[in-house]
Amino acid sequence: MNADRLPPVAPEVTATLVENLSPRLRKRLDAAVTKLGARTTRRDGDTVTIEVDDETELRLHAPGGVVASTDAITCGCLLAPACVHRAAAACAAPAASLAPELVDQPTAEAPDPASVTDPASATDPAPVTDPASATDRAPVTGHASTPALDSASSPEVASPDQRAAADALWSAGAAVLEAGVDGAGAVTQSALLRAAHTARLRHLPRAAGAALSVVTLLRAARAGDPSYRTADLVTALAELLGTAHRVGTSSGAELAAVRGRARRPYSPDGSLRLYGLFTEPVVTDSGHGGVRTWVAGSDGRLFTVGDVAPGGVGRALGVADRAVRLGDSALTHRELGRAGLAVAGATVSPDGRLGAGKGVKAVTARGAAWTEPPLAALWETPPSEQAARALRSTYRYADPDGGGSDLLFLDVELLGAVRESGGSCLLARCGGGVLVRLTVADDDPALAHRDNVALLAAAPGTRLRIIGRLVPAPHPRLTLLACSHPSGEGTIDLGFDRLRRADLPDPTAPVHPAPPRPGGSGAHSPLYLLERRVEQTVPAGRAALGMLGDVTAETRRIRRAGLPTAAGLLAALCASAARRDRDLFGRLLPADTDGFATYWLAAARYTAAVAESLCSAAWEPTQEGVR
C-alpha cells in the first residue's frame, strides 16, 4: 500500500487515536503501521478501504478529501473500536495540512510552510560560552520567561496559552532529537501532531506547520522514501525548535512574524496589467499536486496564480491545461505563462498571490517576450544582487508583510554536465564570470525536468535566458524552472514542455570545457565538521552522537580556520550528548533533553547562517571576472 493512496488525516484525529490505545497496543503500533502498509487498498468515492486480512476491512471516510474525525475511521475486527488498526491507518496516512497554494480566496486558511532555517549573524568573533549566543543571545529553552509589561504602550507579547503551546512543541521536538529517526515512531509522532493541533488552536500556525513538516519527513525517512534527505529534517527541526522558543521571547512585530498567519490577508490592489512568465508543477510531500503560474506586473512586481489540491503529480499534469480561476479569463495555466491579463479589482496577498474573489475581473491581453519590456528588466539586475534578494526572502523573522521571491533571472552560457557526489548537474556561466550549477527541480519521471536538463547538458556553448530558484549552498546553485527556447523562438516550461534533440544547436558547435569543481568562498571550509555532527544526531538520536568519541582534533582544526564559535558549539554539543548524571545511589538520571536540544539548535542555526553568508559571497564576481 502506498501512503499517497490514503486520504490525509487531521493531526488531532491521529493523536487522539494513538492516545486512546492501551500501553500494550502502543508498543505494537509501529509494527501494525508496517503491516498495514503491505495491504491492498481500494477507493470508492470519499471512502478508502484497506483489507486488514481476508475477513476484516478498515475504512477511512474523507468527505472533502480529509479524514476529520475519529468516527470516520472504522474497523471490522472484533476489538474495534479499541483496536490498533484504526490508529495504524491514521499513522500511515499523510498528515492533513493546507498547502500554501491550496486556496486563493481571502478567507482560505493556509499555514506558512516551514522549510528554511532562520539566518543569523555569520560573523565569528569569539568562542562560545553560552551555546545560544550564536543565535538568539538568550537561553534557548522550552520554558521561556514572560516579558514584563511595563506600560500600556509595551509591545504585544505571547499569551500564557501560546507559551504553553510553544513549550509543548519544544518538548515534542526535543523528544525527536533524543530518539532520532530510528526511535521516533508513531507514538512520538502523535505527540508532535497533538502539539501541532494545540498550537493551531492557540493561533500559532507557523509553529504548527513546522511540526507537521517534521512528522511528514520522519515518516518519509522511516518508510525509506528515496526523496528523503536528512538535511531537510535538520532544517525542519531547527525551524520547529527555533519558532517554539521565539514565541516566548519575541514581542511586537517580531512576535507577529513568529506566530505566522492562519489566514492570508488579501488586500485590494486596483487594476493590474500582467505579463506571463512561466508555469511550474507543484507536488508536495503531503500528497498535493497542481500548478503555479508566475506573472509580472508593469512595474516588475511578481505575482502567482495557483491551483493545488490533493492529487499528486497526476493532478499537476492535468491542471496545467485547465482554465485559470481568475475573473472571466479562459486562459489555461500554460497559456497564461506566455500571454497576458488585464485585471480590475485585483486582490493580492503579502507573498504575491492573486485572489480570485467575486469582485475580481480579468480579461485576456497581449503578453510580452522575455526580451521585451517590462519583462526584460528582470534580467538586467546583476546576479549577485538577485541572489542577495532571494536570500532575504527566506529570512524567517522578517516583516510578515514583506513579500519576496527566490527566483533568479539569468543570461547564461551552458558549459556541459559536471559530476557531483549525488549525481550530475548542468554547469553554466552567467554575468561576471560566475559559474552556476543548474539542477533538476523535480526528479519524478512523469515530469519533463530530468529529460530536459539532460538534453541541455549535451549542448555546451548554447546561450539561454533562464529562470531558476535559488538553492542555498557554498557555491552558486539553482533549480532550473524555465528557459528560452534554444532556437530563440518562445520559452520552455521545463516541468511540462519537452525539448527534442532537433531543438538543440548543431552538436559540432565549439565546446567550452567545464571545470570539475567550481571554486569560491568556503570551498574548503571545515564548517562541515560541525554540520556533520548536527546531521548525525537526526538519524540515530542523542545517545549515538555521545558515543562518537573525542572531538578535540576537529575543534582544533575549526579554530585554526578562524571559526572559534563553531569550535565551541561542536565541543558543547558533543559534551551535552555524552553527559549523563547519576543520583546519590549511582543510578543514571534521565537525560537532559532540553539542554541537548538547546546546543543542537544553536549549532544548526549557526551552520545555516554561515552557509547563507557563504552562498551570498559565492555569487559575487571575482576580481579576475572568473570564479
C-alpha positions as CSV (number, residue, x, y, z in Angstrom):
1,M,0.0,0.0,0.0
2,N,1.3,3.4,-0.9
3,A,0.6,6.1,1.7
4,D,-0.2,8.5,-1.1
5,R,-3.3,6.4,-1.8
6,L,-4.7,7.1,1.7
7,P,-6.6,10.4,2.3
8,P,-4.9,12.9,4.6
9,V,-5.9,12.6,8.3
10,A,-6.3,15.6,10.6
11,P,-3.5,15.8,13.2
12,E,-5.9,15.8,16.1
13,V,-7.5,12.6,14.8
14,T,-4.2,10.7,14.7
15,A,-3.2,12.0,18.1
16,T,-6.5,11.0,19.7
17,L,-6.5,7.5,18.3
18,V,-2.9,6.9,19.5
19,E,-3.6,8.4,22.9
20,N,-6.6,6.1,23.4
21,L,-4.6,3.0,22.8
22,S,-3.6,0.8,25.8
23,P,0.1,0.7,26.7
24,R,0.3,-2.8,25.3
25,L,-1.1,-1.7,21.9
26,R,1.1,1.3,21.7
27,K,4.1,-1.0,21.8
28,R,2.7,-2.8,18.8
29,L,1.7,0.3,16.9
30,D,4.9,0.7,14.7
31,A,4.7,-3.0,13.6
32,A,1.0,-2.5,12.8
33,V,1.7,0.5,10.7
34,T,4.3,-1.5,8.7
35,K,2.0,-4.5,8.4
36,L,-0.9,-2.3,7.2
37,G,1.4,-0.7,4.6
38,A,1.7,-4.1,2.9
39,R,-2.1,-4.5,2.4
40,T,-4.1,-3.5,-0.7
41,T,-6.5,-0.6,-0.8
42,R,-9.4,0.5,-3.0
43,R,-11.2,3.8,-3.3
44,D,-14.9,4.3,-3.7
45,G,-15.8,8.0,-3.8
46,D,-14.8,9.6,-0.5
47,T,-14.1,6.2,1.2
48,V,-10.8,4.3,1.1
49,T,-10.9,0.6,2.2
50,I,-7.9,-1.4,3.4
51,E,-8.0,-5.2,3.6
52,V,-6.6,-5.9,7.0
53,D,-6.9,-9.6,6.4
54,D,-9.2,-12.0,4.4
55,E,-12.2,-11.3,6.6
56,T,-11.6,-7.8,8.0
57,E,-11.8,-4.4,6.3
58,L,-10.8,-1.0,7.6
59,R,-12.4,2.1,6.1
60,L,-11.4,5.8,6.0
61,H,-14.2,8.2,5.2
62,A,-12.9,11.5,3.9
63,P,-15.6,13.9,2.8
64,G,-13.9,16.9,1.2
65,G,-10.7,14.9,0.9
66,V,-9.7,14.9,4.6
67,V,-10.5,12.5,7.5
68,A,-11.7,15.0,10.0
69,S,-13.0,12.9,13.0
70,T,-12.1,9.6,14.8
71,D,-15.5,8.2,13.8
72,A,-14.5,8.5,10.1
73,I,-12.1,5.6,10.6
74,T,-13.9,2.3,11.2
75,C,-12.6,-1.3,11.5
76,G,-14.4,-4.6,11.3
77,C,-12.3,-6.5,13.7
78,L,-13.6,-8.0,17.0
79,L,-11.6,-5.5,19.1
80,A,-12.9,-2.4,17.3
81,P,-13.1,0.5,18.1
82,A,-10.3,-0.1,20.6
83,C,-8.1,-2.0,18.1
84,V,-4.7,-0.9,16.9
85,H,-5.8,-0.9,13.3
86,R,-7.5,2.4,13.4
87,A,-4.5,4.2,14.9
88,A,-2.2,2.4,12.5
89,A,-4.2,3.6,9.5
90,A,-4.1,7.2,10.7
91,C,-0.4,7.0,11.3
92,A,0.2,5.5,7.8
93,A,-1.8,8.3,6.1
94,P,-0.4,11.7,5.3
95,A,-1.0,14.4,8.0
96,A,-3.6,16.8,6.7
97,S,-2.5,20.3,6.1
98,L,-3.4,23.1,3.7
99,A,-0.7,23.6,1.1
100,P,0.2,27.3,0.6
101,E,-1.2,27.2,-2.9
102,L,-4.4,25.3,-2.0
103,V,-6.8,28.1,-1.9
104,D,-6.5,31.6,-3.3
105,Q,-9.6,33.1,-1.7
106,P,-9.1,35.8,1.0
107,T,-10.7,33.6,3.6
108,A,-8.6,30.5,2.9
109,E,-6.5,29.1,5.7
110,A,-3.0,28.3,4.7
111,P,-0.2,27.9,7.3
112,D,3.2,29.2,6.5
113,P,5.3,26.2,5.5
114,A,8.5,25.8,7.5
115,S,11.4,24.7,5.3
116,V,14.2,27.1,5.8
117,T,16.2,27.8,8.9
118,D,16.5,31.2,10.4
119,P,19.6,33.1,9.2
120,A,21.6,34.6,12.0
121,S,24.8,36.6,12.0
122,A,27.6,34.7,10.2
123,T,30.4,36.6,12.0
124,D,32.6,34.6,14.3
125,P,34.3,37.0,16.8
126,A,34.9,34.7,19.8
127,P,34.4,31.3,21.2
128,V,31.0,30.4,22.6
129,T,30.4,30.4,26.3
130,D,26.6,30.3,26.1
131,P,25.6,28.0,23.2
132,A,22.6,30.2,22.5
133,S,24.8,33.2,21.8
134,A,25.3,32.0,18.3
135,T,21.6,32.5,17.6
136,D,19.3,34.5,19.9
137,R,21.6,35.8,22.6
138,A,19.1,34.4,25.1
139,P,18.8,30.9,26.7
140,V,17.1,28.6,24.2
141,T,14.8,26.5,26.4
142,G,11.4,25.1,26.1
143,H,10.1,27.2,29.1
144,A,10.7,30.8,28.1
145,S,10.2,33.5,30.6
146,T,7.4,36.0,30.2
147,P,8.4,39.6,29.2
148,A,7.0,42.1,31.7
149,L,4.5,44.7,30.6
150,D,5.9,48.0,31.9
151,S,3.2,50.2,30.5
152,A,0.1,50.2,28.3
153,S,2.4,51.1,25.3
154,S,4.6,48.0,25.7
155,P,4.8,45.7,22.6
156,E,2.4,42.8,22.5
157,V,3.7,39.5,23.9
158,A,2.5,36.0,23.7
159,S,-0.4,34.9,25.9
160,P,0.1,32.2,28.6
161,D,-1.8,29.7,26.4
162,Q,0.5,30.4,23.5
163,R,3.6,30.0,25.6
164,A,2.2,26.7,26.9
165,A,1.6,25.5,23.4
166,A,5.1,26.6,22.4
167,D,6.5,24.6,25.4
168,A,4.7,21.5,24.2
169,L,6.1,21.9,20.7
170,W,9.6,22.4,22.1
171,S,9.3,19.2,24.3
172,A,7.9,17.2,21.3
173,G,10.8,18.4,19.1
174,A,13.4,17.7,21.8
175,A,12.0,14.2,22.1
176,V,12.6,13.6,18.4
177,L,16.2,14.7,18.8
178,E,16.6,12.4,21.8
179,A,15.2,9.4,19.9
180,G,16.4,10.1,16.4
181,V,14.6,8.9,13.3
182,D,15.0,5.2,14.3
183,G,13.3,5.8,17.7
184,A,10.7,8.4,16.6
185,G,7.9,6.0,15.9
186,A,4.1,6.5,15.7
187,V,3.8,7.4,19.4
188,T,6.5,10.2,19.2
189,Q,4.9,11.4,16.0
190,S,1.4,11.6,17.6
191,A,2.8,13.8,20.4
192,L,4.0,16.2,17.7
193,L,0.7,16.1,16.0
194,R,-1.1,16.8,19.2
195,A,1.2,19.7,19.9
196,A,0.7,21.0,16.4
197,H,-3.1,20.9,16.8
198,T,-2.9,22.8,20.1
199,A,-0.6,25.4,18.5
200,R,-3.0,26.0,15.7
201,L,-5.9,26.4,18.1
202,R,-3.7,28.9,20.0
203,H,-3.1,30.9,16.8
204,L,0.4,29.7,16.2
205,P,0.1,28.4,12.6
206,R,3.7,28.8,11.7
207,A,4.9,26.6,14.6
208,A,2.1,24.1,13.8
209,G,3.2,24.0,10.2
210,A,6.8,23.3,11.3
211,A,5.6,20.4,13.5
212,L,3.7,18.9,10.6
213,S,6.7,19.2,8.3
214,V,8.8,17.2,10.9
215,V,6.2,14.5,11.1
216,T,6.0,14.2,7.3
217,L,9.8,13.9,7.0
218,L,10.0,11.4,9.8
219,R,7.5,9.2,8.1
220,A,9.4,9.5,4.8
221,A,12.7,8.6,6.5
222,R,11.2,5.6,8.3
223,A,9.5,4.4,5.1
224,G,12.7,4.6,3.1
225,D,11.4,7.2,0.7
226,P,14.2,7.8,-1.9
227,S,13.3,11.6,-1.9
228,Y,14.1,11.9,1.8
229,R,17.1,14.0,2.8
230,T,18.5,14.2,6.3
231,A,19.3,17.9,5.7
232,D,15.6,18.6,5.1
233,L,14.7,17.1,8.5
234,V,17.5,19.1,10.1
235,T,16.0,22.3,8.6
236,A,12.5,21.4,9.7
237,L,13.6,20.5,13.3
238,A,15.6,23.7,13.6
239,E,12.6,25.7,12.4
240,L,10.3,23.9,14.9
241,L,12.6,24.4,17.9
242,G,13.6,28.0,16.9
243,T,10.0,29.1,16.4
244,A,8.8,27.4,19.6
245,H,11.5,29.3,21.6
246,R,10.8,32.6,19.9
247,V,7.1,32.6,20.9
248,G,8.1,33.2,24.5
249,T,10.9,35.7,23.8
250,S,9.5,37.8,21.0
251,S,7.2,40.9,21.1
252,G,5.6,43.3,18.7
253,A,6.3,42.9,15.0
254,E,8.7,40.0,15.6
255,L,6.1,38.1,17.5
256,A,3.7,38.6,14.6
257,A,6.2,37.0,12.2
258,V,6.9,34.1,14.6
259,R,3.2,33.4,15.0
260,G,2.6,33.4,11.3
261,R,-0.8,33.7,9.7
262,A,-3.5,31.1,9.5
263,R,-5.4,33.2,7.1
264,R,-3.5,35.0,4.3
265,P,-4.9,38.6,4.1
266,Y,-5.6,39.7,0.6
267,S,-5.6,43.5,0.1
268,P,-7.1,45.4,-2.8
269,D,-4.5,46.4,-5.4
270,G,-6.6,48.2,-8.0
271,S,-6.0,47.5,-11.7
272,L,-3.1,45.4,-12.8
273,R,-1.6,44.7,-16.2
274,L,0.1,41.3,-16.0
275,Y,2.5,39.5,-18.3
276,G,3.0,35.7,-18.2
277,L,6.5,34.4,-17.3
278,F,6.2,30.6,-16.9
279,T,4.2,27.8,-15.2
280,E,5.7,25.2,-12.8
281,P,4.3,22.0,-11.4
282,V,3.8,21.8,-7.7
283,V,4.0,18.4,-6.0
284,T,4.2,18.4,-2.2
285,D,5.2,15.7,0.4
286,S,1.6,15.8,1.8
287,G,0.2,14.4,-1.4
288,H,-1.0,17.7,-3.0
289,G,-0.5,18.4,-6.7
290,G,-1.1,21.3,-9.0
291,V,0.5,24.2,-10.7
292,R,1.8,27.7,-10.0
293,T,1.9,30.3,-12.8
294,W,4.2,33.3,-12.4
295,V,3.3,36.6,-13.9
296,A,4.9,40.1,-13.7
297,G,3.3,43.5,-13.5
298,S,4.2,46.6,-15.5
299,D,6.4,47.7,-12.6
300,G,8.3,44.4,-12.4
301,R,6.5,43.0,-9.3
302,L,6.0,39.2,-9.4
303,F,2.6,37.6,-8.8
304,T,1.4,34.0,-8.8
305,V,-1.8,32.2,-9.7
306,G,-2.0,28.7,-8.2
307,D,-4.3,25.7,-8.2
308,V,-3.1,23.0,-5.8
309,A,-5.3,20.3,-4.2
310,P,-4.9,16.6,-3.1
311,G,-3.8,14.5,-6.1
312,G,0.0,14.4,-6.5
313,V,1.9,14.6,-9.8
314,G,-1.1,13.3,-11.8
315,R,-3.1,16.3,-10.8
316,A,-0.3,18.6,-11.6
317,L,-0.1,17.3,-15.2
318,G,-3.9,17.7,-15.6
319,V,-4.4,21.1,-14.0
320,A,-1.8,22.7,-16.3
321,D,-4.3,22.7,-19.1
322,R,-7.3,23.8,-17.1
323,A,-8.6,27.4,-17.1
324,V,-7.2,29.8,-14.6
325,R,-9.6,30.6,-11.8
326,L,-9.4,34.4,-12.2
327,G,-12.2,36.6,-13.4
328,D,-13.6,35.9,-16.9
329,S,-10.3,34.7,-18.4
330,A,-10.5,31.5,-20.5
331,L,-6.7,31.0,-20.5
332,T,-5.2,27.8,-19.2
333,H,-2.3,28.0,-16.8
334,R,0.2,27.1,-19.5
335,E,-1.3,29.7,-21.9
336,L,-1.2,32.4,-19.2
337,G,2.5,31.7,-18.8
338,R,3.0,33.1,-22.2
339,A,0.1,35.6,-22.5
340,G,-1.2,38.5,-20.5
341,L,-4.1,39.6,-18.3
342,A,-5.8,42.9,-17.6
343,V,-7.2,42.6,-14.0
344,A,-9.6,45.0,-12.4
345,G,-10.4,44.9,-8.7
346,A,-7.3,42.8,-8.0
347,T,-6.6,41.5,-4.5
348,V,-3.1,40.4,-3.6
349,S,-1.6,38.6,-0.6
350,P,1.7,39.7,1.0
351,D,3.6,37.0,-0.9
352,G,2.1,38.0,-4.2
353,R,-0.8,35.6,-4.7
354,L,-3.6,36.9,-6.8
355,G,-7.0,36.4,-5.1
356,A,-10.0,35.0,-7.0
357,G,-12.8,36.7,-5.2
358,K,-16.1,37.6,-6.8
359,G,-15.2,41.2,-7.3
360,V,-12.1,40.4,-9.4
361,K,-12.5,40.9,-13.1
362,A,-9.9,39.7,-15.6
363,V,-9.7,39.5,-19.4
364,T,-7.0,38.1,-21.7
365,A,-4.5,40.6,-23.0
366,R,-1.3,40.5,-25.1
367,G,1.8,39.1,-23.4
368,A,5.4,40.1,-23.8
369,A,8.6,38.2,-24.8
370,W,11.3,37.9,-22.2
371,T,13.4,40.2,-24.3
372,E,10.7,42.9,-24.4
373,P,9.7,45.4,-21.7
374,P,8.6,45.1,-19.0
375,L,9.9,41.5,-18.6
376,A,13.4,42.3,-20.0
377,A,14.1,44.4,-16.9
378,L,14.1,41.3,-14.7
379,W,17.3,40.1,-16.4
380,E,19.1,43.4,-16.0
381,T,19.8,43.2,-12.3
382,P,23.3,41.7,-11.5
383,P,23.2,38.1,-10.4
384,S,24.8,39.0,-7.0
385,E,22.0,41.4,-6.2
386,Q,19.4,38.9,-7.3
387,A,20.9,36.2,-5.0
388,A,21.0,38.6,-2.1
389,R,17.4,39.5,-2.6
390,A,16.5,35.8,-2.8
391,L,18.3,35.1,0.5
392,R,16.5,37.9,2.2
393,S,13.1,36.4,1.1
394,T,13.9,33.3,3.1
395,Y,14.6,35.3,6.3
396,R,12.3,33.7,8.8
397,Y,11.7,36.6,11.2
398,A,11.4,39.4,8.7
399,D,8.4,41.6,8.3
400,P,5.4,39.3,7.9
401,D,4.0,41.5,5.2
402,G,7.2,41.7,3.3
403,G,6.9,39.8,0.0
404,G,9.9,38.4,-1.7
405,S,10.9,35.9,-4.4
406,D,13.6,33.2,-4.5
407,L,13.6,33.3,-8.3
408,L,16.7,34.4,-10.3
409,F,16.7,35.7,-13.9
410,L,20.0,35.0,-15.6
411,D,21.6,35.0,-19.1
412,V,23.9,32.0,-19.2
413,E,26.1,30.1,-21.5
414,L,25.9,26.3,-21.0
415,L,29.2,24.5,-20.3
416,G,28.0,20.9,-20.0
417,A,27.4,18.3,-17.3
418,V,29.5,18.2,-14.2
419,R,29.6,15.3,-11.7
420,E,28.7,15.6,-8.1
421,S,28.5,13.3,-5.1
422,G,24.8,12.9,-5.6
423,G,24.8,12.6,-9.4
424,S,25.4,15.2,-12.0
425,C,24.1,18.7,-12.9
426,L,24.4,21.3,-15.6
427,L,27.1,23.9,-15.3
428,A,26.7,27.3,-16.8
429,R,28.4,30.7,-16.8
430,C,26.4,33.9,-16.0
431,G,27.3,37.5,-15.6
432,G,30.7,38.4,-14.0
433,G,32.1,35.0,-14.9
434,V,30.2,33.3,-12.1
435,L,29.8,29.6,-12.6
436,V,26.4,28.3,-11.5
437,R,25.2,24.8,-11.2
438,L,21.7,24.1,-12.6
439,T,19.8,21.2,-11.1
440,V,16.6,19.4,-11.7
441,A,13.6,20.9,-9.9
442,D,11.8,17.5,-9.5
443,D,13.1,14.0,-10.3
444,D,9.6,12.5,-10.9
445,P,9.9,10.8,-14.4
446,A,6.3,11.9,-15.1
447,L,7.5,15.5,-15.3
448,A,9.8,16.8,-18.0
449,H,12.5,18.3,-15.8
450,R,15.0,15.5,-15.8
451,D,14.9,14.8,-19.5
452,N,15.1,18.4,-20.5
453,V,18.2,19.1,-18.3
454,A,19.9,16.0,-19.7
455,L,19.4,17.3,-23.2
456,L,20.6,20.8,-22.4
457,A,23.8,19.3,-20.8
458,A,24.5,17.8,-24.2
459,A,24.6,21.2,-25.9
460,P,27.6,23.1,-24.5
461,G,28.1,26.6,-25.9
462,T,24.3,27.3,-26.0
463,R,23.3,30.7,-24.7
464,L,20.0,30.9,-22.9
465,R,17.9,33.2,-20.8
466,I,16.8,31.2,-17.8
467,I,14.6,31.4,-14.6
468,G,15.7,29.3,-11.6
469,R,15.1,29.0,-7.9
470,L,18.0,29.7,-5.6
471,V,19.4,26.8,-3.7
472,P,21.4,28.0,-0.6
473,A,24.8,26.4,-1.0
474,P,28.5,27.5,-0.7
475,H,28.6,27.7,-4.5
476,P,26.1,29.3,-6.9
477,R,23.3,26.8,-7.4
478,L,19.7,27.0,-8.9
479,T,16.9,24.6,-9.7
480,L,16.1,25.2,-13.3
481,L,12.4,26.1,-13.9
482,A,12.2,27.7,-17.4
483,C,14.4,28.8,-20.2
484,S,14.2,30.5,-23.6
485,H,13.9,28.1,-26.5
486,P,17.4,27.2,-27.9
487,S,16.2,28.3,-31.3
488,G,15.4,31.8,-29.8
489,E,11.7,31.5,-30.5
490,G,9.5,31.3,-27.4
491,T,10.1,29.8,-24.0
492,I,10.1,26.4,-22.4
493,D,8.4,25.4,-19.1
494,L,10.9,22.8,-18.1
495,G,8.4,20.9,-16.0
496,F,5.8,20.5,-18.8
497,D,7.3,21.1,-22.2
498,R,9.7,18.5,-23.6
499,L,12.7,19.5,-25.7
500,R,13.8,17.4,-28.6
501,R,17.3,16.9,-30.0
502,A,16.2,18.7,-33.1
503,D,15.6,21.8,-30.9
504,L,19.3,21.9,-29.9
505,P,22.1,23.6,-31.8
506,D,24.5,21.7,-34.0
507,P,26.4,19.3,-31.8
508,T,29.6,20.4,-33.6
509,A,29.4,23.8,-32.0
510,P,32.5,24.9,-30.0
511,V,32.7,23.1,-26.7
512,H,33.7,25.1,-23.6
513,P,35.2,22.6,-21.1
514,A,33.7,22.7,-17.7
515,P,36.0,22.7,-14.7
516,P,35.3,19.7,-12.4
517,R,34.7,21.7,-9.3
518,P,34.0,25.5,-9.2
519,G,35.9,27.2,-6.5
520,G,34.7,30.1,-4.4
521,S,34.4,31.3,-0.8
522,G,34.1,28.5,1.7
523,A,35.0,25.7,-0.8
524,H,37.5,24.2,1.8
525,S,35.8,25.5,5.0
526,P,36.0,23.0,7.9
527,L,32.5,24.1,8.9
528,Y,31.3,20.7,7.5
529,L,32.8,19.1,10.7
530,L,30.1,20.8,12.8
531,E,27.4,20.3,10.1
532,R,28.2,16.6,10.1
533,R,27.6,16.3,13.9
534,V,24.4,18.2,13.6
535,E,23.1,15.9,10.9
536,Q,24.4,12.7,12.7
537,T,22.1,13.5,15.6
538,V,18.9,13.2,13.5
539,P,19.0,9.6,12.3
540,A,20.2,7.9,15.5
541,G,19.5,10.4,18.3
542,R,21.5,12.0,21.1
543,A,23.0,8.8,22.5
544,A,24.6,7.9,19.2
545,L,26.3,11.3,19.0
546,G,27.5,10.9,22.5
547,M,29.3,7.6,21.6
548,L,31.3,9.2,18.7
549,G,34.3,9.9,20.9
550,D,36.7,12.8,21.5
551,V,36.3,15.8,19.0
552,T,39.4,17.7,20.2
553,A,41.2,17.3,16.9
554,E,38.1,18.6,15.0
555,T,37.6,21.6,17.2
556,R,41.3,22.4,16.9
557,R,41.1,22.3,13.1
558,I,37.9,24.5,13.1
559,R,39.6,27.0,15.4
560,R,42.7,27.3,13.2
561,A,40.4,28.2,10.3
562,G,39.2,31.2,12.3
563,L,35.8,29.8,13.4
564,P,36.1,29.8,17.3
565,T,32.3,30.0,17.7
566,A,31.9,26.8,15.5
567,A,34.6,25.1,17.6
568,G,32.9,26.0,20.8
569,L,29.5,24.8,19.6
570,L,30.9,21.5,18.4
571,A,32.6,20.8,21.8
572,A,29.4,21.8,23.7
573,L,27.1,19.8,21.5
574,C,29.2,16.6,21.9
575,A,29.7,17.1,25.6
576,S,26.0,17.5,26.1
577,A,25.2,14.4,24.1
578,A,27.6,12.3,26.3
579,R,26.6,13.8,29.6
580,R,24.6,11.5,31.9
581,D,24.4,12.4,35.6
582,R,23.8,10.0,38.5
583,D,21.9,10.3,41.8
584,L,23.4,9.6,45.2
585,F,23.0,5.9,44.8
586,G,24.8,5.8,41.4
587,R,21.7,5.4,39.3
588,L,21.6,7.2,36.0
589,L,19.3,10.2,35.9
590,P,17.1,10.9,32.9
591,A,19.0,12.7,30.1
592,D,18.7,16.4,29.9
593,T,16.7,16.5,26.6
594,D,16.1,20.3,26.9
595,G,19.7,21.1,27.4
596,F,20.8,18.9,24.5
597,A,18.2,20.5,22.2
598,T,19.5,23.9,23.2
599,Y,23.0,23.1,22.0
600,W,21.8,21.3,18.9
601,L,19.5,24.3,17.9
602,A,22.4,26.7,18.4
603,A,24.7,24.6,16.2
604,A,22.0,24.1,13.5
605,R,21.1,27.8,13.4
606,Y,24.8,28.8,13.3
607,T,25.7,26.5,10.4
608,A,22.7,27.7,8.4
609,A,23.7,31.3,9.0
610,V,27.2,30.7,7.8
611,A,26.1,28.7,4.9
612,E,23.9,31.6,3.8
613,S,26.7,34.0,4.2
614,L,29.0,31.8,2.0
615,C,26.2,31.5,-0.5
616,S,25.9,35.2,-0.8
617,A,29.6,35.6,-1.2
618,A,29.8,32.9,-3.9
619,W,27.6,35.0,-6.2
620,E,29.9,37.9,-6.2
621,P,32.1,38.2,-9.3
622,T,35.8,37.8,-8.7
623,Q,38.3,40.5,-9.5
624,E,39.5,38.4,-12.5
625,G,35.9,38.0,-13.7
626,V,36.0,34.2,-13.4
627,R,35.1,32.2,-10.4
